[in-house]
Amino acid sequence: MSILQKLKMKLVPPLFILLLSVPPEVDTLRYRIVVDGQWMADPYNPDYEQDSFGQRISVFRITDRPPPAMFNPTVLSDGTVRFSL
């Protein structure tokens, strides 16, 4: 299994996409990336903050969340499928 599969990353040139499960109480993610061995802010994300050392930290704000996942599918007599929480 590759590191991309383990981290649930997907390459969409020129970007890597990382899929994360974020707890509902978290509304802001702060992160940096490593490029050629050097830590840096995300060059594709203009939203950033500076840490106590003056380093840029990329910020991703979670404003919209999808509805909760639906489980327990039930096939009804007419062939439709109903999901419940």
CNS distance restraints for C-alpha pairs under 8 A (distance, minus, plus):
assign (resid   1 and name CA) (resid   5 and name CA) 6.26 0.50 0.50
assign (resid   1 and name CA) (resid   6 and name CA) 6.84 0.50 0.50
assign (resid   2 and name CA) (resid   6 and name CA) 6.40 0.50 0.50
assign (resid   3 and name CA) (resid   7 and name CA) 6.13 0.50 0.50
assign (resid   4 and name CA) (resid   8 and name CA) 5.87 0.50 0.50
assign (resid   4 and name CA) (resid   9 and name CA) 4.71 0.50 0.50
assign (resid   4 and name CA) (resid  10 and name CA) 6.61 0.50 0.50
assign (resid   5 and name CA) (resid   9 and name CA) 6.17 0.50 0.50
assign (resid   5 and name CA) (resid  10 and name CA) 7.97 0.50 0.50
assign (resid   7 and name CA) (resid  18 and name CA) 7.07 0.50 0.50
assign (resid   7 and name CA) (resid  19 and name CA) 7.73 0.50 0.50
assign (resid   8 and name CA) (resid  18 and name CA) 5.96 0.50 0.50
assign (resid   8 and name CA) (resid  19 and name CA) 5.59 0.50 0.50
assign (resid   8 and name CA) (resid  20 and name CA) 7.74 0.50 0.50
assign (resid   9 and name CA) (resid  16 and name CA) 6.45 0.50 0.50
assign (resid   9 and name CA) (resid  17 and name CA) 5.35 0.50 0.50
assign (resid   9 and name CA) (resid  18 and name CA) 4.37 0.50 0.50
assign (resid   9 and name CA) (resid  19 and name CA) 6.26 0.50 0.50
assign (resid  10 and name CA) (resid  16 and name CA) 5.52 0.50 0.50
assign (resid  10 and name CA) (resid  17 and name CA) 4.97 0.50 0.50
assign (resid  10 and name CA) (resid  18 and name CA) 6.51 0.50 0.50
assign (resid  11 and name CA) (resid  15 and name CA) 6.00 0.50 0.50
assign (resid  11 and name CA) (resid  16 and name CA) 4.45 0.50 0.50
assign (resid  11 and name CA) (resid  17 and name CA) 6.27 0.50 0.50
assign (resid  12 and name CA) (resid  16 and name CA) 5.82 0.50 0.50
assign (resid  12 and name CA) (resid  17 and name CA) 7.10 0.50 0.50
assign (resid  22 and name CA) (resid  26 and name CA) 6.61 0.50 0.50
assign (resid  26 and name CA) (resid  62 and name CA) 7.95 0.50 0.50
assign (resid  27 and name CA) (resid  61 and name CA) 5.93 0.50 0.50
assign (resid  27 and name CA) (resid  62 and name CA) 4.93 0.50 0.50
assign (resid  27 and name CA) (resid  63 and name CA) 7.13 0.50 0.50
assign (resid  28 and name CA) (resid  59 and name CA) 6.90 0.50 0.50
assign (resid  28 and name CA) (resid  60 and name CA) 5.75 0.50 0.50
assign (resid  28 and name CA) (resid  61 and name CA) 4.48 0.50 0.50
assign (resid  28 and name CA) (resid  62 and name CA) 5.89 0.50 0.50
assign (resid  29 and name CA) (resid  59 and name CA) 5.71 0.50 0.50
assign (resid  29 and name CA) (resid  60 and name CA) 5.07 0.50 0.50
assign (resid  29 and name CA) (resid  61 and name CA) 6.36 0.50 0.50
assign (resid  29 and name CA) (resid  62 and name CA) 7.87 0.50 0.50
assign (resid  30 and name CA) (resid  57 and name CA) 6.27 0.50 0.50
assign (resid  30 and name CA) (resid  58 and name CA) 5.59 0.50 0.50
assign (resid  30 and name CA) (resid  59 and name CA) 4.57 0.50 0.50
assign (resid  30 and name CA) (resid  60 and name CA) 6.40 0.50 0.50
assign (resid  31 and name CA) (resid  41 and name CA) 7.44 0.50 0.50
assign (resid  31 and name CA) (resid  57 and name CA) 5.86 0.50 0.50
assign (resid  31 and name CA) (resid  58 and name CA) 5.24 0.50 0.50
assign (resid  31 and name CA) (resid  59 and name CA) 6.47 0.50 0.50
assign (resid  32 and name CA) (resid  39 and name CA) 6.44 0.50 0.50
assign (resid  32 and name CA) (resid  40 and name CA) 5.58 0.50 0.50
assign (resid  32 and name CA) (resid  41 and name CA) 4.93 0.50 0.50
assign (resid  32 and name CA) (resid  42 and name CA) 6.31 0.50 0.50
assign (resid  32 and name CA) (resid  57 and name CA) 5.87 0.50 0.50
assign (resid  32 and name CA) (resid  58 and name CA) 6.02 0.50 0.50
assign (resid  33 and name CA) (resid  39 and name CA) 5.58 0.50 0.50
assign (resid  33 and name CA) (resid  40 and name CA) 5.50 0.50 0.50
assign (resid  33 and name CA) (resid  41 and name CA) 6.22 0.50 0.50
assign (resid  33 and name CA) (resid  42 and name CA) 6.28 0.50 0.50
assign (resid  34 and name CA) (resid  38 and name CA) 5.21 0.50 0.50
assign (resid  34 and name CA) (resid  39 and name CA) 4.44 0.50 0.50
assign (resid  34 and name CA) (resid  40 and name CA) 6.20 0.50 0.50
assign (resid  35 and name CA) (resid  39 and name CA) 6.48 0.50 0.50
assign (resid  35 and name CA) (resid  40 and name CA) 7.22 0.50 0.50
assign (resid  40 and name CA) (resid  56 and name CA) 7.46 0.50 0.50
assign (resid  40 and name CA) (resid  57 and name CA) 7.87 0.50 0.50
assign (resid  41 and name CA) (resid  48 and name CA) 7.75 0.50 0.50
assign (resid  41 and name CA) (resid  56 and name CA) 5.74 0.50 0.50
assign (resid  41 and name CA) (resid  57 and name CA) 5.50 0.50 0.50
assign (resid  41 and name CA) (resid  58 and name CA) 5.29 0.50 0.50
assign (resid  42 and name CA) (resid  46 and name CA) 7.91 0.50 0.50
assign (resid  42 and name CA) (resid  58 and name CA) 5.89 0.50 0.50
assign (resid  45 and name CA) (resid  58 and name CA) 6.74 0.50 0.50
assign (resid  45 and name CA) (resid  59 and name CA) 7.78 0.50 0.50
assign (resid  46 and name CA) (resid  58 and name CA) 7.72 0.50 0.50
assign (resid  47 and name CA) (resid  58 and name CA) 6.05 0.50 0.50
assign (resid  47 and name CA) (resid  59 and name CA) 5.49 0.50 0.50
assign (resid  47 and name CA) (resid  60 and name CA) 7.13 0.50 0.50
assign (resid  48 and name CA) (resid  56 and name CA) 6.22 0.50 0.50
assign (resid  48 and name CA) (resid  57 and name CA) 5.35 0.50 0.50
assign (resid  48 and name CA) (resid  58 and name CA) 4.27 0.50 0.50
assign (resid  48 and name CA) (resid  59 and name CA) 4.97 0.50 0.50
assign (resid  49 and name CA) (resid  56 and name CA) 5.73 0.50 0.50
assign (resid  49 and name CA) (resid  57 and name CA) 5.24 0.50 0.50
assign (resid  49 and name CA) (resid  58 and name CA) 6.51 0.50 0.50
assign (resid  49 and name CA) (resid  59 and name CA) 6.84 0.50 0.50
assign (resid  50 and name CA) (resid  54 and name CA) 5.22 0.50 0.50
assign (resid  50 and name CA) (resid  55 and name CA) 5.28 0.50 0.50
assign (resid  50 and name CA) (resid  56 and name CA) 4.60 0.50 0.50
assign (resid  50 and name CA) (resid  57 and name CA) 5.81 0.50 0.50
assign (resid  51 and name CA) (resid  55 and name CA) 5.42 0.50 0.50
assign (resid  51 and name CA) (resid  56 and name CA) 6.55 0.50 0.50
assign (resid  51 and name CA) (resid  57 and name CA) 6.69 0.50 0.50
assign (resid  68 and name CA) (resid  85 and name CA) 7.80 0.50 0.50
assign (resid  69 and name CA) (resid  85 and name CA) 7.19 0.50 0.50
assign (resid  70 and name CA) (resid  83 and name CA) 5.56 0.50 0.50
assign (resid  70 and name CA) (resid  84 and name CA) 5.49 0.50 0.50
assign (resid  70 and name CA) (resid  85 and name CA) 5.10 0.50 0.50
assign (resid  71 and name CA) (resid  83 and name CA) 5.62 0.50 0.50
assign (resid  71 and name CA) (resid  84 and name CA) 5.42 0.50 0.50
assign (resid  71 and name CA) (resid  85 and name CA) 5.38 0.50 0.50
assign (resid  72 and name CA) (resid  83 and name CA) 5.68 0.50 0.50
assign (resid  72 and name CA) (resid  84 and name CA) 5.75 0.50 0.50
assign (resid  72 and name CA) (resid  85 and name CA) 7.12 0.50 0.50
assign (resid  73 and name CA) (resid  81 and name CA) 6.31 0.50 0.50
assign (resid  73 and name CA) (resid  82 and name CA) 5.59 0.50 0.50
assign (resid  73 and name CA) (resid  83 and name CA) 4.50 0.50 0.50
assign (resid  73 and name CA) (resid  84 and name CA) 6.87 0.50 0.50
assign (resid  74 and name CA) (resid  81 and name CA) 5.51 0.50 0.50
assign (resid  74 and name CA) (resid  82 and name CA) 5.17 0.50 0.50
assign (resid  74 and name CA) (resid  83 and name CA) 6.33 0.50 0.50
assign (resid  75 and name CA) (resid  79 and name CA) 6.00 0.50 0.50
assign (resid  75 and name CA) (resid  80 and name CA) 5.83 0.50 0.50
assign (resid  75 and name CA) (resid  81 and name CA) 4.48 0.50 0.50
assign (resid  75 and name CA) (resid  82 and name CA) 6.43 0.50 0.50
assign (resid  76 and name CA) (resid  80 and name CA) 5.45 0.50 0.50
assign (resid  76 and name CA) (resid  81 and name CA) 5.98 0.50 0.50
assign (resid  76 and name CA) (resid  82 and name CA) 7.19 0.50 0.50
